[in-house]
Amino acid sequence: MRALGVAAVLVAGLQLATSQILTAQLLDPDDAPSASSAASPLESDPDVFEPEQSQTAGQPAEEVWLQGVLRDLLIDRQSPDAVLLDSPSIATPAPALQPTIADDLPSASERARRDQLSGGARGDDVLLFSGVDLWRNGFSGYGGIQWAAAGAGEDGFVVRLTMSEGIEHYFTPDVTYTTDIFRAALLPGWQFKRDAFELKLFAGLDFKHRNLEPDIIDTRWRGAHAGLRIVAESWAEPTPELMLASSMYVTSIASSYGFRAAAGWRLFDQFWLGPEVSGSRDEFSRQTRIGLHLTGLPFSAVEASVAVGYVADSYGRSGGYMRMGAQLRP
C-alpha cells in the first residue's frame, strides 16, 4: 500500500509539472523550443501525435479550459492580419496628395511662354518683315528689319529700317500715267511693354523718290526728297481672345499721313481674324480702305498675314485690294 501511495504521488507530480511547462510555453511563444530542437505539436503528423488527447488526459477541467483559451489567443496573434496591425515597424502609408484645379492652371508667365500666337504681341530681338500690296490700279512691295536693344519683351531702344517700291496707274481718255515711287526710312524709337500691351514710337529720316511717266517737268515733288517721318504703333489684348492694333504715320514729304485700325478674335489658337480700316492722304490724293484681316498664321519660323477688302480714292478709282505679309524671326 505504501508503494502504491508513493507511485500515485509521483504520477500526480509528473502530470502537474508537465501542465506547468505547457502553460509557460503557451504564455510566452518566444521561449518555446525551436523547430530544430523539438517538433511543434501543431506541425506533427496527426497519425503519430494527437495534441488534444495527450494534453487533456487526466487534467482538471479548469486547466483544460485555460489551455484552450491561451491556445486561441496564441493562434490569433500569429494570424497575418494581427501581425500587420500589431507590428510597430509597418506604418500606414499616407494618402497621396491629389492635384488641385489651381495646380493644373498655368501662371500668367507660363501662358505667355506657351502662347505661340503673337501677331505683334510676341517678338524677338531681331525681326525681318516683307510683303506686297495689290489693287486694280497698282501694286507695291516692302521689306525691312527691326532690332530691339533690350529685347522684344522689355522697354527700351528700338530701331527700324524700311524700304518699299510701288507702281500706280492713272487712266485718262487719252493718256495712261504711271507713277513709280521708291521710299526708305531709318527710324530710331522706343518701345513700351506692359504684359499684352505694346506701344512703339519712332521718329527719323524719311526719303522718297517719285518718277512719273510720261514725265511732267513742273510737277511738285518730282524726283528725290528727304524729310522727317513720325510713326506710332500699338498692340493690345484686353482678353486672351481679343486683339486691338493701330498704327499711324506723318511725314513732311508731300504732307502725307495715314492710319490703320484693326480688331481680331483668336481662332483655333492659330491666328487672329477680324475687321480693319485704313486711310491715307497727301497733296495729290486720298484713299480709304475697309476690309478683313487674318494675322499671325504660323508657318515654321515665318508668321504670315493676309488682308482683303474694298478701296476707293479721290480720283474715283475703286475696287478690291489684297495685302500679304510675312515676319521672320532669325
PyMOL commands that set and color helices and strands:
alter all, ss='L'
color gray80, all
select helices_A, chain A and resi 2-27+29-31+41-43+51-56+61-77+80-86+101-104+108-114+253-255
alter helices_A, ss='H'
color red, helices_A
select strands_A, chain A and resi 126-135+138-148+156-171+176-194+197-213+223-239+242-251+256-267+271-281+286-299+302-313+318-328
alter strands_A, ss='S'
color yellow, strands_A
deselect
rebuild
show_as cartoon
